[in-house]
């Protein structure tokens, strides 16, 4: 299962409530750069963050701090 397929499966029951998705940096600096990133899901009535991962290791096609609609990520139902 690719990361896109995983994200699509996880968000499927909530897809109509997702406003946008961001790959965000955690703000901690280690050796001159952010060491961790995480996915932040903004729903119309709340939000959710996935566990952090090493910077540049996952979701490499996403620009940090850019708001993506599900369709922009190729996630459609």
C-alpha positions in Angstrom: 0.0 0.0 0.0 1.4 3.4 -1.0 1.2 6.4 1.3 -1.4 8.0 -0.9 -3.5 4.8 -0.7 -3.1 4.7 3.1 -4.2 8.3 3.4 -7.1 7.7 1.1 -8.3 4.7 3.2 -7.9 6.5 6.5 -9.8 9.6 5.3 -12.5 7.9 3.4 -15.2 7.9 6.2 -14.5 11.6 6.8 -13.8 12.8 3.3 -16.8 15.1 3.1 -15.6 16.8 6.3 -11.9 17.5 5.2 -11.2 21.1 4.5 -7.4 20.7 3.7 -4.3 18.7 4.4 -0.8 20.2 5.3 2.6 18.7 5.7 3.9 20.8 8.5 7.2 21.2 10.3 7.2 20.6 14.0 9.3 23.8 14.7 12.1 22.2 16.6 15.5 22.9 15.1 18.2 20.2 15.1 21.5 20.7 13.4 20.2 23.8 11.6 17.0 22.4 10.2 13.6 21.1 11.3 14.1 17.4 12.2 10.4 16.3 12.1 7.3 16.8 10.0 3.7 15.7 10.4 0.5 15.7 8.4 -2.2 18.0 9.7 -5.8 17.4 8.6 -8.1 20.4 9.0 -11.8 19.4 9.1 -14.6 21.9 8.9 -15.4 21.2 12.6 -11.9 20.3 14.1 -8.5 19.0 13.2 -6.2 16.0 13.5 -2.4 15.5 13.4 -0.7 12.3 12.3 2.4 11.2 14.3 5.6 12.9 13.2 8.2 11.5 10.9 11.8 12.5 9.9 11.8 15.5 7.6 11.9 14.7 3.9 11.2 11.0 4.5 7.4 10.8 3.7 4.9 12.5 1.4 7.9 13.9 -0.6 5.5 15.2 -3.3 3.9 17.7 -0.9 5.4 21.1 -0.2 5.7 21.9 3.5 3.1 24.4 4.9 1.0 24.4 1.7 -2.7 23.7 2.0 -3.9 20.9 -0.2 -7.5 19.8 -1.0 -7.9 16.1 -1.3 -8.4 16.3 -5.0 -5.0 18.0 -5.4 -3.4 15.0 -3.7 -5.2 12.6 -6.1 -7.6 11.4 -3.4 -11.1 11.1 -4.8 -14.0 8.8 -3.9 
